[in-house]
């Protein structure tokens, strides 16, 4: 039987020296660029080593140099300034005591979210090329044969860096798609898989579009997919991974739009690999959507279910991981399943619910569980 490969969503815990450099840059404090670069190279080398040691087949750079998976674009593209309005997810607003506790405990990360206030244009691919070089060097050093690099989708940029320049959401998405196109192509040209992070296809339903009906939101999400697919027009689908999620935070999640309603939108993305949550308690049952819609899963799609959670410090038992994987193997076969994580372990630099050592223990449990699949 085909061995089930393993991967994860992308971000991993960063060391304190990495975080210090990132926030020095974020807060426009003086730092030595050569020392910054050396720190990132060393950190990625160690991050890849730990992934390989944990048994992960398809590795990433852990998003080491980025402040977050979406807002890093403000450092690499023109047109952003000021600050975007903050809007807590609807489920947290339903439980104000819990939301206050999160804020008091430092459970919500603080980082700049500028508005789009001008034309969005690339500043060049220099920072990306450094990230690519670091990942490829680390892979060569530790014998990792396959790697991927994350990039923000046009839709998720529009979610966190809101528009105050373009005449409409459609125009803003089109501009973002045109601007991000070269980043996507550069990653693939380097021999890496490209992962597009798309929480806008689920999280934004209960964060930004609470005034819409589900059907109205799906139309917005489909518009986001159209922009994404345009940006991917010159990228082979078999080099693309798309990740959908409902927000990588411990909370009620009782306002999450169900996978059953987002299934068609996800399948419409120009991607071979689709990554989604199936471990957290709000979405653990939704494997059945894929079972019930088996006939509607395109033959070229590979399912990458999250089989370990990224918001708790429980280390899943390998047998539980295997059971979660087997549900999807039974639907599409082992050659069309890769075991993944629900989300990232270091979505924001310096912030993460899971202890760094436990994050890698979870990745080890993921690979041990995959090895048990018969």
Secondary structure, DSSP 8 states (H G I E B T S, - for coil): ----EE---S-----HHHHHHHHHHHTT----HHHHHHHHHHHHHHHHHHHHHTT-SEE--TTTT-SBTTGGGGGTBSSEES-------HHHHT-HHHHHHHHHTT-S------EE-S---B--SHHHHHHHHHHHHHHHHHT--EEEEEEE-HHHHHHHS-BSSSSSHHHHHHHHHHHHHHHHHHHHHTT-EEEEE-GGGTGGGGTT-TTS-HHHHHHHHHHHHHHHHHHTTTS-GGGEEEE--S-SS-S--TT---HHHHHHHHHTSS-SEEEEE-SSTTTGGGHHHHHHTGGGS-TT-EEEEE-S-SSS-----HHHHHHHHHHHHHHH-GGGBEEB-SS-S-SBTTB-SS-HHHHHHHHHHHHHHHHH--
